Amino acid sequence: MYASCERIAVFLSMHDEVRTEEIIQDLFKHGKTCFMPKYLTQGTSNHMDMVKLTSMEDMMSLPLTSWNIRQPAANDNTREEALETGGLDLILMPGLGFDRNGNRLGRGKGFYDTYLERCMKHPKGKPYTIALAFREQLCQDIPVGDNDVLIDEVLYDVLD
């Protein structure tokens, strides 16, 4: 799946998430177009865009947020947004817990579910979604709401 995808969105890891730096390096090495989340958190907004990342140097130059993750500054409006151009083939997603039915427990703001709803309205449609998890994050059942979007696959490994 990954090999055939050209436009891939990947989260920049928080301290308790699967590390994604090597995945991002691999994207650039293989000439894929890399997008990353830009969370807009003014007021009660749960809006997220997937904006283009141009290189590892570009990623390392991004400011740190209060959640200690890198993301473009709020006034950085120069980056290509995936849905304004060719859509996405694949989204690699974070989460707190996952079950084998494709349910995902996020951090409660609905950023990814809302974004996936927007993807469904794009001519390219919903991209394939893969959650990156530690084995300890697999659960028997994850409670879901009406707005939760199922993920296609969970990749997991054991924590070092």
Secondary structure, 3 states (H helix, E strand, C coil): CHHHCCEEEECCCCCCCCCCHHHHHHHHHCCCEEEEEEEECCCCCCEEEEEEECCHHHHHHCCECCCCCECCCCCCCCCCEHHHCCCCCEEEECCCEECCCCCEECCCCCHHHHHHHHHHHCCCCCCEEEEEEEHHHECCCCCCCCCCCCCCEEEEECCC
